[in-house]
Amino acid sequence: MRCATFCHAKQAIILEYSLAPKHLYPEQLVQWVSVLRYLIEDGSVQPGDVILTGDSAGGHGQFRAALLVSPFTRLLMDAKSYESNAGKDHPGRA
């Protein structure tokens, strides 16, 4: 919770996702995406206010979930969709 205080977070959510070997990948990824979608569609959080973090196996799960929610396929970021989605799609331009 110190991280939430340091980041001036309004709330911190800790997902206790299912663990291997009983629950195999990609079940954990599906759980991450489900939580993100629920929070965003429910209006509980704005997509730009979400910070995903984790360590060990949880560290790559958030990255994969973020790619599924907001995939980037061209690193030059010069497609028209980057302009039309600029206010709602992340990662944004630096």
URFENSUL-V166230 format. One record per residue. RES is the residue in three letters. PSI is psi in radians with two decimals (none if undefined). NEAR is the number of other ideal C-beta (glycine too) atoms within 10 Angstrom. D_LAST is the distance of its C-alpha to the last C-alpha in Angstrom with 2 decimals. Layout:
((RES:PSI:NEAR:D_LAST) (RES:PSI:NEAR:D_LAST))
//
This chain:
((MET:-0.32:8:28.31) (ARG:-0.60:6:27.31) (CYS:-0.74:10:23.75) (ALA:-0.69:13:23.88) (THR:-0.80:9:25.28) (PHE:-0.67:8:22.78) (CYS:0.05:11:19.82) (HIS:0.67:6:21.85) (ALA:2.52:13:22.13) (LYS:-0.54:9:24.55) (GLN:2.69:9:25.69) (ALA:2.35:12:25.45) (ILE:2.22:12:26.70) (ILE:2.04:8:28.11) (LEU:2.12:16:28.99) (GLU:1.44:6:32.13) (TYR:2.80:17:31.73) (SER:2.51:12:34.72) (LEU:2.60:10:35.42) (ALA:2.75:10:36.71) (PRO:-0.11:5:39.29) (LYS:-0.67:7:40.68) (HIS:1.99:11:37.53) (LEU:2.66:9:35.85) (TYR:2.38:13:32.33) (PRO:0.41:12:30.83) (GLU:-0.69:13:32.50) (GLN:-0.68:21:30.03) (LEU:-0.74:17:27.09) (VAL:-0.68:14:28.99) (GLN:-0.76:17:29.48) (TRP:-0.84:23:25.79) (VAL:-0.70:18:24.93) (SER:-0.75:12:27.96) (VAL:-0.82:14:26.97) (LEU:-0.83:22:23.44) (ARG:-0.77:13:24.98) (TYR:-0.86:11:27.74) (LEU:-0.68:17:25.66) (ILE:-0.81:15:23.39) (GLU:-0.56:8:26.40) (ASP:-0.33:8:28.56) (GLY:0.11:7:26.23) (SER:-0.58:12:26.18) (VAL:2.70:15:22.41) (GLN:2.46:10:19.44) (PRO:-0.64:15:17.08) (GLY:-0.21:10:14.10) (ASP:-0.01:12:16.40) (VAL:2.28:15:17.26) (ILE:2.12:10:16.60) (LEU:2.38:16:18.40) (THR:2.88:10:20.03) (GLY:3.03:16:23.14) (ASP:2.83:7:25.06) (SER:-2.25:7:27.25) (ALA:-0.54:12:27.75) (GLY:-0.34:15:25.83) (GLY:-0.68:11:22.67) (HIS:-0.34:14:22.31) (GLY:-0.73:21:23.64) (GLN:-0.71:18:20.67) (PHE:-0.78:11:18.32) (ARG:-0.68:16:20.82) (ALA:-0.74:23:21.23) (ALA:-0.68:19:17.55) (LEU:-0.62:13:17.72) (LEU:-0.65:14:20.88) (VAL:-0.69:17:19.63) (SER:1.34:14:16.39) (PRO:2.43:8:16.79) (PHE:2.30:14:14.46) (THR:-0.14:7:16.76) (ARG:1.98:9:15.07) (LEU:-0.30:6:12.24) (LEU:-0.37:6:11.94) (MET:0.75:14:10.81) (ASP:0.14:8:13.33) (ALA:2.70:12:15.87) (LYS:-0.57:7:17.17) (SER:-0.44:12:16.60) (TYR:-0.62:15:12.80) (GLU:-0.82:9:13.76) (SER:-0.44:10:16.69) (ASN:0.24:13:15.07) (ALA:-0.65:12:11.84) (GLY:-0.16:8:13.43) (LYS:-0.13:11:14.84) (ASP:2.41:16:13.16) (HIS:2.52:13:10.81) (PRO:2.57:9:8.67) (GLY:3.14:12:6.39) (ARG:2.54:6:3.77) (ALA:none:4:0.00))
//
